[in-house]
Amino acid sequence: MDKSAENDDGGLRERKRRATRASICTIARELTASSGLSGFTIEELCERVGISRRTFFNYFPSKEDAVLGHAEDAHLPEDLVADFLAGAGEVPLLEALRTFAQHSGERLALTREELAQLHAVMQREPEILARFFGESIEREREFAALIARRERMEPTDPRALLAAHVMRHIAWVSTHEFLSIDAPQNYRDILNTNIDAAGYLFR
């Protein structure tokens, strides 16, 4: 088999894997929104998706993880981290943060409907909401440490902590606007507008 065929096969497997993962998350959220987290079993979820129980656990360790969809998103993407660090001393921090936030959001690739569904799940299940915020705070700490590393600061430098906190809040506000507005607007455009506003305030 030549190299191109191998790459095609690998790309097809990856697309199928992502499609299966997305289907698990979508159905898990649908079931949770309609019946609650305790209102369905993993077996029922698997039947809806068309996979085996064993396949489910290859993707997620629990129903909660399937709803949140964090099994592959628990850490900052290595390639985005590398690009973020590589621009130190050349790319201003705010622009580096903008690029990181844009690419991170694009990788999640959630539609307005999917975000609304996840929001409905969190309103119904306090456990999911609490875990979401707990993971968000942990991700913020991880991001603050990355900012400190790029800017050659101490890990607990208040400037790095504040930058990470501001970016998390901007992402939250942008998501809220994306869900609330009537006119169709790209999430990336909303994010850029809010980052520009932050840049104006701190300029």
Secondary structure, DSSP 8 states (H G I E B T S, - for coil): --HHHHHHHHHHHHHHHHHHHHHHHHHHHHHHHHH-GGGS-HHHHHHHHT--HHHHHHH-SSHHHHHHT-TTTSS--HHHHHHHHHTTTTS-HHHHHHHHHHHHHHHH---HHHHHHHHHHHHH-HHHHHHHHHHHHHHHHHHHHHHHHHHT--TT-HHHHHHHHHHHHHHHHHHHHHHH-SS---HHHHHHHHHHHHHHHH-
